[in-house]
């Protein structure tokens, strides 16, 4: 089978849904499974809904209506008749979302997040599935939560591979066209879980692994994997090919085109990954596979903004040794901090983190009980793979460098 993944930008409006059908005409629909993200900025809009649920309940229903209005606009463009069944199905999904907020008793933000956020994918796949059937492209809609089983680590769940393999193998007719959601799974109690932000790529890789797929194609609004994010860097270069190992390195440091967890299951079964532009489906894009060279061989730039640099030193000027570092990492794990870079000297230890769960304040209080602590907020972390002297100098120009770390293939620079 071929696994095709379409991101939110590719289905952000009615024209995007129509274009998805054209892409399918180009690449074929036999033995195909499609993974689709939430439409446009729906995930961000649902995060606003969650914020209102916790902090501003009088605005909750209006924020839900904003999301509904956006999707209804797309429906009205795609379907001539408002009596079409798809309108009822989408309305039922929004009713289910509102009913969750009415009955929920859990104060756990991460739990509420996962029960809410997945409606974006459920609605987008419903609209696309009905539209394709409406246009004569017969397909089967699947609820991915019945297939990908995970633990209960909400917002970053871990896949239960044996059970997932069994359920996917039983559910998929390899000859048919299937449509399902990215990003989602469910735990042992059938509560919705999510695989981490941008986890739809990972969903495609999970299906590819379980189905021994011939390929995975991720359809983006860029020509393929670029050597730099065009939002932050001028004139990026398209990479024609790169190895799994190189792609894993880039994703580890935060390259936004490929999700960090996507590549491992593909590498295990040597399933090639293609990254292509949904506006130019005939173009080659980028191929990621076994033993491929980085082509062209150019520096690759990754920027992570709004990071936090913590520097700790001993209260009595004693050395920072293994016991101290172990203690610091236990605290980082306890407060769910994502570590992006570390550096230590005789009497200090610096760590660049991402405060995804908003646990910074209790972490700092714990650290101050044992160490001197310096905190630099809103710093930028630049990573350059295959760096050159000119590349480093360009990044450092007109910036205050707080930390720099160089290895034979990679340099990391934290700036203010």
RODO-2510 file (C-alpha; in nm, 4 decimals, decimal comma):
residues 416
     n   res          X          Y          Z
     1     x     0,0000     0,0000     0,0000
     2     x     0,0917     0,3630    -0,0317
     3     x     0,0333     0,5917     0,2658
     4     x    -0,0469     0,9558     0,1862
     5     x    -0,0501     1,2212     0,4575
     6     x    -0,2093     1,5628     0,4010
     7     x    -0,1363     1,8413     0,6483
     8     x    -0,3700     2,1154     0,7607
     9     x    -0,2450     2,3649     0,5032
    10     x    -0,3409     2,1296     0,2193
    11     x    -0,7081     2,1176     0,3287
    12     x    -0,7443     2,4650     0,4809
    13     x    -1,0350     2,5571     0,2507
    14     x    -1,2702     2,4157    -0,0136
    15     x    -1,0121     2,4634    -0,2881
    16     x    -0,7672     2,2592    -0,0827
    17     x    -1,0137     1,9705    -0,0574
    18     x    -1,0745     1,9880    -0,4314
    19     x    -0,6998     1,9885    -0,4888
    20     x    -0,6631     1,6776    -0,2714
    21     x    -0,8911     1,4981    -0,5154
    22     x    -0,6670     1,6130    -0,8027
    23     x    -0,3590     1,4821    -0,6219
    24     x    -0,5314     1,1457    -0,5846
    25     x    -0,6055     1,1458    -0,9577
    26     x    -0,2337     1,2001    -1,0133
    27     x    -0,0977     0,9336    -0,7776
    28     x    -0,3844     0,6814    -0,7842
    29     x    -0,6273     0,5559    -0,5204
    30     x    -0,5757     0,1788    -0,5339
    31     x    -0,4170     0,0228    -0,2260
    32     x    -0,4054     0,3652    -0,0617
    33     x    -0,4558     0,4930     0,2909
    34     x    -0,4855     0,8671     0,3503
    35     x    -0,4018     1,0340     0,6810
    36     x    -0,5391     1,3876     0,7203
    37     x    -0,4714     1,6609     0,9764
    38     x    -0,7159     1,9197     1,1080
    39     x    -0,8064     2,1882     0,8549
    40     x    -0,5974     2,5043     0,8458
    41     x    -0,5481     2,6539     1,1920
    42     x    -0,8220     2,4458     1,3561
    43     x    -0,5848     2,2988     1,6157
    44     x    -0,4935     2,6492     1,7293
    45     x    -0,8621     2,7439     1,7393
    46     x    -0,9443     2,4389     1,9518
    47     x    -0,6592     2,5256     2,1876
    48     x    -0,8378     2,8592     2,2345
    49     x    -1,1583     2,6663     2,3118
    50     x    -0,9715     2,4722     2,5804
    51     x    -0,8301     2,7938     2,7249
    52     x    -1,1816     2,9377     2,7499
    53     x    -1,3092     2,6193     2,9169
    54     x    -1,0549     2,6576     3,1960
    55     x    -1,0261     3,0340     3,2248
    56     x    -1,3219     3,2073     3,0587
    57     x    -1,6280     2,9815     3,0439
    58     x    -1,8581     3,2607     2,9258
    59     x    -1,6594     3,2648     2,6001
    60     x    -1,6560     2,8862     2,5540
    61     x    -1,9607     2,8469     2,3290
    62     x    -1,8705     3,1436     2,1093
    63     x    -1,5221     2,9991     2,0477
    64     x    -1,6776     2,6628     1,9559
    65     x    -1,9136     2,8442     1,7184
    66     x    -1,6137     3,0128     1,5528
    67     x    -1,4702     2,6690     1,4716
    68     x    -1,8102     2,5460     1,3501
    69     x    -1,8612     2,8533     1,1308
    70     x    -1,5221     2,7981     0,9640
    71     x    -1,6036     2,4376     0,8756
    72     x    -1,9577     2,5196     0,7660
    73     x    -1,8138     2,7706     0,5213
    74     x    -1,6069     2,4936     0,3644
    75     x    -1,9061     2,2580     0,3564
    76     x    -2,1250     2,5149     0,1824
    77     x    -1,8654     2,5530    -0,0927
    78     x    -1,8204     2,1789    -0,1437
    79     x    -2,1813     2,0585    -0,1306
    80     x    -2,4608     2,2263    -0,3250
    81     x    -2,7395     2,1010    -0,0990
    82     x    -2,7459     2,1802     0,2739
    83     x    -2,9636     1,8731     0,3263
    84     x    -2,6623     1,6554     0,2409
    85     x    -2,5921     1,4018     0,5153
    86     x    -2,2443     1,5444     0,5824
    87     x    -2,3967     1,8546     0,7459
    88     x    -2,5750     1,6360     1,0023
    89     x    -2,2642     1,4327     1,0743
    90     x    -2,0465     1,7403     1,1292
    91     x    -2,3156     1,9018     1,3460
    92     x    -2,3254     1,5833     1,5560
    93     x    -1,9493     1,6039     1,6094
    94     x    -1,9775     1,9612     1,7354
    95     x    -2,2646     1,8567     1,9623
    96     x    -2,0412     1,5779     2,1001
    97     x    -1,7686     1,8349     2,1692
    98     x    -2,0060     2,0618     2,3631
    99     x    -2,1466     1,7667     2,5569
   100     x    -1,7962     1,6689     2,6653
   101     x    -1,7496     2,0069     2,8310
   102     x    -2,0909     1,9743     2,9995
   103     x    -2,0142     1,6391     3,1594
   104     x    -1,6379     1,6576     3,2166
   105     x    -1,5271     1,6456     3,5796
   106     x    -1,1530     1,6164     3,5297
   107     x    -0,9362     1,9203     3,6171
   108     x    -0,6408     1,7688     3,4263
   109     x    -0,5527     2,0061     3,1426
   110     x    -0,3728     1,7385     2,9390
   111     x    -0,6711     1,5024     2,9603
   112     x    -0,9149     1,7762     2,8547
   113     x    -0,6755     1,8793     2,5773
   114     x    -0,6738     1,5336     2,4216
   115     x    -1,0506     1,4840     2,4463
   116     x    -1,1010     1,8188     2,2710
   117     x    -0,8251     1,8698     2,0187
   118     x    -0,8930     1,5595     1,8101
   119     x    -1,2282     1,6925     1,6881
   120     x    -1,0310     1,8894     1,4306
   121     x    -0,9125     1,5684     1,2662
   122     x    -1,2473     1,3910     1,3050
   123     x    -1,4260     1,6780     1,1289
   124     x    -1,1681     1,7267     0,8515
   125     x    -1,1622     1,3580     0,7581
   126     x    -1,5420     1,3431     0,7648
   127     x    -1,5655     1,6344     0,5208
   128     x    -1,2985     1,4942     0,2872
   129     x    -1,4434     1,1423     0,2933
   130     x    -1,7952     1,2628     0,2106
   131     x    -1,6634     1,4953    -0,0599
   132     x    -1,4648     1,2201    -0,2326
   133     x    -1,7645     0,9862    -0,2210
   134     x    -1,9750     1,2720    -0,3588
   135     x    -1,7286     1,2988    -0,6512
   136     x    -1,7321     0,9246    -0,7141
   137     x    -1,4046     0,8431    -0,5370
   138     x    -1,5279     0,5620    -0,3146
   139     x    -1,3553     0,5381     0,0207
   140     x    -1,3910     0,4020     0,3720
   141     x    -1,3700     0,6403     0,6715
   142     x    -1,1896     0,4951     0,9716
   143     x    -1,1781     0,6166     1,3319
   144     x    -0,8065     0,5945     1,4040
   145     x    -0,8778     0,5814     1,7772
   146     x    -1,0065     0,2273     1,7296
   147     x    -0,6806     0,1246     1,5622
   148     x    -0,3857     0,3043     1,7254
   149     x    -0,3760     0,2076     2,0926
   150     x    -0,1544     0,3925     2,3362
   151     x    -0,0776     0,4439     2,7017
   152     x    -0,2456     0,7263     2,8956
   153     x     0,0325     0,9851     2,8715
   154     x    -0,1966     1,2558     2,7408
   155     x    -0,0589     1,5015     2,4820
   156     x     0,2396     1,2756     2,4051
   157     x     0,1127     0,9184     2,4198
   158     x     0,3293     0,6143     2,3502
   159     x     0,2062     0,3548     2,1026
   160     x     0,1211     0,0027     2,2179
   161     x     0,2710    -0,1548     1,9099
   162     x     0,1552    -0,5183     1,9359
   163     x    -0,2094    -0,4270     1,9928
   164     x    -0,1970    -0,1537     1,7269
   165     x    -0,0452    -0,3940     1,4732
   166     x    -0,3233    -0,6446     1,5379
   167     x    -0,6057    -0,3916     1,5076
   168     x    -0,4699    -0,2287     1,1908
   169     x    -0,4115    -0,5652     1,0233
   170     x    -0,7705    -0,6700     1,0970
   171     x    -0,9333    -0,3437     0,9901
   172     x    -0,7597    -0,2569     0,6629
   173     x    -0,8698    -0,3931     0,3279
   174     x    -0,5505    -0,3413     0,1291
   175     x    -0,7393    -0,3117    -0,1992
   176     x    -0,9626    -0,0222    -0,0871
   177     x    -0,9105     0,3510    -0,0346
   178     x    -0,9176     0,4418     0,3339
   179     x    -0,9284     0,7823     0,5042
   180     x    -0,8346     0,8328     0,8671
   181     x    -0,7115     1,0897     1,1140
   182     x    -0,3591     1,1832     1,2044
   183     x    -0,2351     1,2705     1,5524
   184     x    -0,4853     1,0578     1,7494
   185     x    -0,5054     0,7293     1,9347
   186     x    -0,6842     0,5949     2,2405
   187     x    -0,5827     0,4399     2,5699
   188     x    -0,7020     0,1276     2,7503
   189     x    -1,0145     0,3098     2,8698
   190     x    -1,0890     0,4318     2,5150
   191     x    -1,0191     0,7919     2,6050
   192     x    -0,8685     0,9874     2,3170
   193     x    -0,4924     1,0398     2,3287
   194     x    -0,2633     1,2423     2,1052
   195     x     0,0818     1,1571     1,9735
   196     x     0,2415     1,4995     2,0229
   197     x     0,2019     1,8164     1,8196
   198     x     0,2494     1,7539     1,4459
   199     x     0,1935     1,3843     1,5165
   200     x     0,0033     1,3186     1,1927
   201     x     0,3304     1,2377     1,0173
   202     x     0,3921     0,9788     1,2880
   203     x     0,0454     0,8337     1,2310
   204     x     0,1333     0,7760     0,8652
   205     x     0,4534     0,5994     0,9688
   206     x     0,2642     0,3776     1,2156
   207     x     0,0266     0,2606     0,9423
   208     x     0,3172     0,2114     0,7009
   209     x     0,5018    -0,0037     0,9522
   210     x     0,1981    -0,2153     1,0406
   211     x     0,0968    -0,2626     0,6741
   212     x     0,4490    -0,3073     0,5301
   213     x     0,3710    -0,0202     0,2964
   214     x     0,5723     0,0471    -0,0183
   215     x     0,6039     0,4189     0,0617
   216     x     0,4851     0,7157     0,2660
   217     x     0,4269     1,0546     0,1029
   218     x     0,3811     1,3680     0,3119
   219     x     0,2088     1,6446     0,1157
   220     x     0,3168     1,9941     0,2225
   221     x     0,2901     2,3543     0,1071
   222     x     0,6670     2,3530     0,0379
   223     x     0,8496     2,1770    -0,2500
   224     x     1,0011     1,9161    -0,0158
   225     x     1,2542     1,9121     0,2669
   226     x     1,4373     2,2436     0,2662
   227     x     1,7704     2,3186     0,4267
   228     x     1,6029     2,5959     0,6295
   229     x     1,2558     2,7097     0,7319
   230     x     1,1501     2,9803     0,4814
   231     x     0,9661     3,1633     0,7608
   232     x     1,2988     3,2469     0,9241
   233     x     1,5668     3,2106     0,6549
   234     x     1,5903     3,3611     0,3086
   235     x     1,6384     3,1577    -0,0111
   236     x     1,6292     2,8045     0,1317
   237     x     1,7584     2,5168    -0,0813
   238     x     1,5503     2,2099    -0,1712
   239     x     1,7140     1,8839    -0,0638
   240     x     1,6715     1,6174    -0,3299
   241     x     1,7604     1,3306    -0,0988
   242     x     1,8891     1,2434     0,2446
   243     x     1,9335     0,9305     0,4531
   244     x     1,7127     0,8189     0,7400
   245     x     2,0007     0,8967     0,9763
   246     x     2,0394     1,2524     0,8496
   247     x     1,6642     1,3117     0,8585
   248     x     1,6505     1,1787     1,2160
   249     x     1,9303     1,4162     1,3145
   250     x     1,7481     1,7107     1,1581
   251     x     1,4158     1,6178     1,3175
   252     x     1,5813     1,5659     1,6557
   253     x     1,7103     1,9210     1,6487
   254     x     1,3684     2,0487     1,5481
   255     x     1,3359     2,0564     1,1691
   256     x     0,9655     2,1231     1,1218
   257     x     0,9059     1,9324     0,7964
   258     x     0,9401     1,5821     0,9432
   259     x     0,8103     1,4821     1,2862
   260     x     1,0829     1,3424     1,5157
   261     x     0,9098     1,0066     1,5747
   262     x     0,8122     0,9510     1,2116
   263     x     1,1383     0,8134     1,0844
   264     x     1,2222     0,5264     1,3216
   265     x     0,9418     0,2880     1,2144
   266     x     1,0113     0,3655     0,8478
   267     x     1,3820     0,2991     0,8905
   268     x     1,3152    -0,0348     1,0606
   269     x     1,1405    -0,1653     0,7480
   270     x     1,3304     0,0493     0,4956
   271     x     1,0118     0,2165     0,3740
   272     x     1,0985     0,5261     0,1685
   273     x     0,9523     0,8606     0,2677
   274     x     0,8710     1,1290     0,0120
   275     x     0,7978     1,4914     0,0959
   276     x     0,6177     1,6691    -0,1884
   277     x     0,4223     1,9857    -0,2624
   278     x     0,0466     1,9321    -0,2913
   279     x     0,0313     2,2118    -0,5496
   280     x     0,2853     2,0392    -0,7778
   281     x     0,2216     1,6649    -0,7329
   282     x     0,4271     1,5693    -1,0398
   283     x     0,7460     1,7246    -0,8999
   284     x     0,9956     1,4870    -0,7377
   285     x     1,0175     1,6582    -0,4003
   286     x     1,2544     1,4994    -0,1474
   287     x     1,3242     1,1323    -0,0924
   288     x     1,4346     0,9972     0,2462
   289     x     1,5694     0,6446     0,2417
   290     x     1,8439     0,4004     0,3220
   291     x     2,2044     0,5042     0,2502
   292     x     2,1103     0,8152     0,0527
   293     x     2,3550     1,1049     0,0432
   294     x     2,2591     1,4541     0,1503
   295     x     2,2055     1,6158    -0,1892
   296     x     2,3000     1,8902    -0,2374
   297     x     2,5538     1,8920     0,0449
   298     x     2,4735     2,2302     0,2043
   299     x     2,4445     2,3583     0,5632
   300     x     2,1036     2,2854     0,7167
   301     x     1,9597     2,5443     0,9545
   302     x     1,7080     2,4882     1,2339
   303     x     1,5682     2,7590     1,4597
   304     x     1,3747     2,7046     1,7811
   305     x     1,2345     3,0263     1,9204
   306     x     1,1118     3,1094     2,2707
   307     x     1,3419     2,8664     2,4489
   308     x     1,4643     2,8953     2,8089
   309     x     1,8297     2,8760     2,9128
   310     x     1,8891     2,7692     3,2722
   311     x     2,2388     2,7891     3,4191
   312     x     2,2983     2,6362     3,7619
   313     x     2,6125     2,6542     3,9730
   314     x     2,6965     2,5199     4,3161
   315     x     2,6328     2,7399     4,6184
   316     x     2,9825     2,6772     4,7581
   317     x     3,1793     2,6812     4,4280
   318     x     3,2252     2,3041     4,4415
   319     x     3,2354     2,1033     4,1197
   320     x     2,9177     2,0099     3,9327
   321     x     2,9597     1,6326     3,9172
   322     x     2,7559     1,3316     3,8063
   323     x     2,5392     1,3355     4,1195
   324     x     2,4377     1,6965     4,0541
   325     x     2,3667     1,6353     3,6870
   326     x     2,1580     1,3280     3,7725
   327     x     1,9558     1,5347     4,0213
   328     x     1,8970     1,8116     3,7668
   329     x     1,7781     1,5673     3,4997
   330     x     1,5402     1,3985     3,7441
   331     x     1,3802     1,7374     3,8041
   332     x     1,3642     1,8092     3,4304
   333     x     1,1886     1,4760     3,3806
   334     x     0,9546     1,5345     3,6751
   335     x     0,8391     1,8677     3,5314
   336     x     0,8208     1,7387     3,1720
   337     x     1,0799     1,9753     3,0285
   338     x     1,2045     1,9048     2,6770
   339     x     1,5833     1,9366     2,6736
   340     x     1,7243     2,0923     2,3555
   341     x     2,0908     2,1463     2,4442
   342     x     2,3248     2,1044     2,7416
   343     x     2,6717     2,2224     2,8384
   344     x     2,8733     2,1919     3,1580
   345     x     3,1925     2,3315     3,3048
   346     x     3,3678     2,2655     3,6344
   347     x     3,1245     2,4666     3,8471
   348     x     2,8198     2,5223     3,6250
   349     x     2,5695     2,3328     3,4153
   350     x     2,3573     2,4942     3,1436
   351     x     2,0486     2,3460     2,9831
   352     x     1,8259     2,4876     2,7097
   353     x     1,4676     2,3696     2,7527
   354     x     1,1192     2,4029     2,6089
   355     x     0,8497     2,4696     2,8701
   356     x     0,5645     2,2924     2,6897
   357     x     0,3712     2,2074     3,0073
   358     x     0,4162     2,5431     3,1885
   359     x     0,5978     2,3898     3,4831
   360     x     0,8888     2,6327     3,4874
   361     x     0,8118     2,8027     3,8194
   362     x     0,8103     2,4881     4,0389
   363     x     1,1212     2,3611     3,8582
   364     x     1,3127     2,6816     3,9362
   365     x     1,2015     2,6701     4,3011
   366     x     1,3385     2,3171     4,3317
   367     x     1,6667     2,4105     4,1680
   368     x     1,7154     2,7199     4,3859
   369     x     1,6952     2,5045     4,6957
   370     x     2,0294     2,3508     4,6029
   371     x     2,1987     2,5750     4,3429
   372     x     2,2523     2,9275     4,2252
   373     x     2,0223     2,9659     3,9251
   374     x     2,0374     3,2047     3,6321
   375     x     1,7412     3,2197     3,3969
   376     x     1,7358     3,3547     3,0401
   377     x     1,3872     3,3474     2,8875
   378     x     1,2779     3,3881     2,5241
   379     x     1,6132     3,2860     2,3781
   380     x     1,6661     3,1496     2,0261
   381     x     1,8365     2,8162     1,9653
   382     x     2,0052     2,7818     1,6262
   383     x     2,1311     2,4446     1,5074
   384     x     2,3428     2,4126     1,1915
   385     x     2,4151     2,0692     1,0485
   386     x     2,7150     2,0520     0,8123
   387     x     2,8110     2,4024     0,9160
   388     x     3,0696     2,6286     0,7594
   389     x     3,2561     2,9204     0,9138
   390     x     3,0475     3,1606     0,7045
   391     x     2,7251     2,9958     0,8229
   392     x     2,8226     3,0367     1,1893
   393     x     2,9260     3,3992     1,1418
   394     x     2,6014     3,4816     0,9658
   395     x     2,3927     3,3408     1,2529
   396     x     2,5945     3,5253     1,5184
   397     x     2,5844     3,8617     1,3415
   398     x     2,4325     4,1379     1,5592
   399     x     2,3287     3,8918     1,8314
   400     x     2,4397     3,8238     2,1881
   401     x     2,5679     3,4655     2,2050
   402     x     2,4798     3,3028     2,5383
   403     x     2,6069     2,9535     2,4607
   404     x     2,7790     2,7759     2,1739
   405     x     2,8554     2,4083     2,1268
   406     x     3,0435     2,2605     1,8307
   407     x     3,0829     1,8972     1,7229
   408     x     3,2298     1,7714     1,3929
   409     x     2,8945     1,7929     1,2067
   410     x     2,6752     2,0155     1,4211
   411     x     2,6925     2,3522     1,5925
   412     x     2,4322     2,4848     1,8361
   413     x     2,4182     2,8548     1,9214
   414     x     2,1867     3,0136     2,1781
   415     x     2,1298     3,3835     2,1261
   416     x     1,9388     3,6683     2,2821
***
